[in-house]
Amino acid sequence: MDRITGIKAITFDLDGTLWDYDTVMRRSMAYALGELGKHDSIAASRLDVDRMVGICEMVTREMVPPVVDLGLVRLEAFKRTLVEVDRRDDELAERINAVYLRHRFSNVEFYADALPALEDLGRRYNLGALSNGNSRPDLIGIGHMFRFSVMSQDHGVAKPDPRIFEIAVDQAGCAAHEMLHVGDDVEHDILGAVNAGVRAVWVNRNGAERPDTIDGTRVVANLTQLIGMLEGRQA
């Protein structure tokens, strides 16, 4: 395996790269539904997690872009959910949203390779978080592993826009070609990085077929393999 050289900083996408976002999100949504059940069991009986996720996805499409606070997107989704079951109540929506967010940030289960890799790489590289989401590293207990964090909602621009990668390069204090971005989303992470002059590694945990659009891009199944690439060995 050819070694990746000349890297001074590595940025990581968060949701889907360091943990399984869908599992965490759906589990947190179940807690939100349970909170609704405490206040209105009839309304809760008309919902399930799949329907709540569907409403949230619909609201997300309506509100993004432009880049907005995803916490507000989720709150609007819960308001819309209550309207769907004839229980319009903004205060209750805020209470449900608070329960969702509490579990969303406290119940993250990292992939087994994620934290050991961050600890290892952090001793040799300037690590940063680069995310379109709202899972701030400090909220989930890994803030100490990153020297900088670039969240799209703080800058009004999101991946794959090259400008957010330029912000990360500036915070990393290196040249674009000296930064490596690691992520699971082909469009947002890989194409976005490449278009900004940043090198990229696609984390393909599910063995998906490599799209033609990223032919030649380095691919790993986990972050242990990423370390192997940086050290010039097969992991």
N, C-alpha and C positions, 0 to 999 in steps of 0.2 A: 504494500500500500504506500503510495507516494505521501511523503510527509507534508503537512501544511506548515509553511515557514513564514517568517516576517510579520507575525501577528503580535500586536501589543494589547489589544482589547477585544473582548468577546461580549456580545449582547445576546440575551436570551429572551425569546418570547416566553410567556408564562402559561396561560391556559392552553392545554393540549400538548404542550412541550414538556413541562415539568410535572404536570398531573393531568388526570383524565377529567376534563372540564364537564363533559356531559353527565358523568356519574355524580359529581359533586353538585352540579346545578339541579339535577332531578331529585336528589336526596333533600336538598334545601327546599325545593318546591313542595315536597311532601310535608315538611315541617310547616310551611306556610299554609298549606291546605288544612293541616291539623289545627292551626291557630284560628282559621276561619270557623272550623267546626266547633270550637269552644264558644263562639259568639252566635253562630247561626248554623245549626246542624242541617237544616233543610237546604240552605244555600250550598253548603259544602257537599251535600249528597248529590247535587246536580253537576258536580265537577269531578275531574280526576287530574292526575299530573299531566297526562298527555294533552288534555284540553287547555290547561293553564300554560303549558309550554307553547302550544300553538298560538294562543292569544299574545303571549310575550313576543314571539317571533314576528307576528303581524305588526305589533306596535313598533318593534325595532326597525322593520323595513320602512315604516312610515316616518320615523323620526331620525334615522341615520341613513345617509348623510344629511345635513352637515354633522360634524362631530359634536356630540353632546355628552353630558354626564350620564353614564350608563345607569347610575343609581336612580336618576330621574326617569329614565326609560322604564326601569323595572317598576317604579312606583306608578307610573302611568298605566303600565300593563295590569297591575293589581286593581287600579281604579276601574279599568275597562272590564276586568274579570267580574268585579262585583256588579257592574251594570248588566253584564250578560246573564246574571242569575237574579236580576231584579232586586238587588240590595245595594243601591248607590249609597256609599258611606265613605267619604274621603278620610275620615279619622281612622276608620277600621282598615282602610287600605294602607295607611301609614304604619299601623301596628303590624299588619301582616308583612309589609315590606321590611320592617325592622327585624322581625323574626327570621325572614329569609336571609337577610344580609348577615345576621349573627351566625347562622349556621353555614352560610356560604363561605365565610372567611375562617371559621374555626374548624370546619370539617374537611379541609383539604387533605387528601391522601396522596402524597408524592409517589411518583414512579420510583421503584426500588433503586434505580441508578442515579436519580436526580440529585439528591443531597450529597452523596459521596463525590459525584462529579464536580459539583459546585465548590465543595471544600478543596478538592484537589486542584482544580483550575484556578481558584482564587489565590493560591499561593504563588502562581506564576504569571497570571494575566490580570488586567484591569477589567473586572466584570461589571456588566450593567444589565438592567432589565429594560426591555423595550416592548410595550404592550398597547394594544387597542382596548384592552379591558379595564376593569376597575379593581382588580385584585392587586392592590399595592403591596409590595414585598413586606413592608412594616406590619401590615394588617394580618398577614399570615405567618409571621414569625421568621422570615428569612431576610429581613432588611439588612442585617449585618453581613450578608454574603455578597452584597452588591455595593460598589463604590458610587454608582449613580443609577438613577431610575428615570426613564422617559415614558410618561403615560400620555396617550393621545389627547385625552380630555383636558390636560393641562396646557396643551399647545395649540389646540384648534386645528390639528392636522393629524391624519392617521395613516398607518401602513395601508396600501403600498406607496403612498406619496413619498418621493425621495426626500422631501424636506424633513420628515421626522427622523430619517436616518442621518441626515446632515446635522440635526440637533444632537443626536447621540454621538456622532463623531466629534463634535465640538466639546461635549461634556467628557468624552473619553480622553481628549487631549492628544489625539493622534491623527494621522492622515486616513482618508477613507479606505485605502488599500491595506492599511494596517489593522483594520477592524474586521472581525468575523461575526456574522449574525447567524444564530441558530434558531430554527423554528419549524413548526409542523405544517404551516399553511403555504402552499405553493405560490399563490398570487400575492398574499400580503407579505410574507416573510422572504421568500426566495427571490421572486421577480422584483419586489420592492427594493431589496438590498442591492441586487445586481444593477438595477437602473440608477442607483445612487453611487455606484462605484465601490460598493462594499462586498467583500467576499461572503459566501453563504454556504451553509450546510443544511440540507433538508433532513429533518427527523421524521422518518417514515416508520412509525411503530407498528402499523397494521399491514405492512407489506403491500401497499397500493402500487399500481403500475406507475412508473415514472412518466409524467407527461412530456411530450416533445418540447414543450416550451422551456424546460429546464434541462435539456439534454446536455450532459457534460458537468452538471452540478454534482458535487459530492453528496452522497446519501449515507445515512447511518440508521440503524434500527433502534439505537439507544445511545445514551451519552457516554457509556463506557467505550463504545466504538469511536466516538468523537475524540476521546483522550488518545486512543490508539492512533488516529489520524494525525493528531498534533505531535505525537512522539515518533511517528514513522513506523509504527508496528501494527500488526493485525490484532484487534482487540477481541 
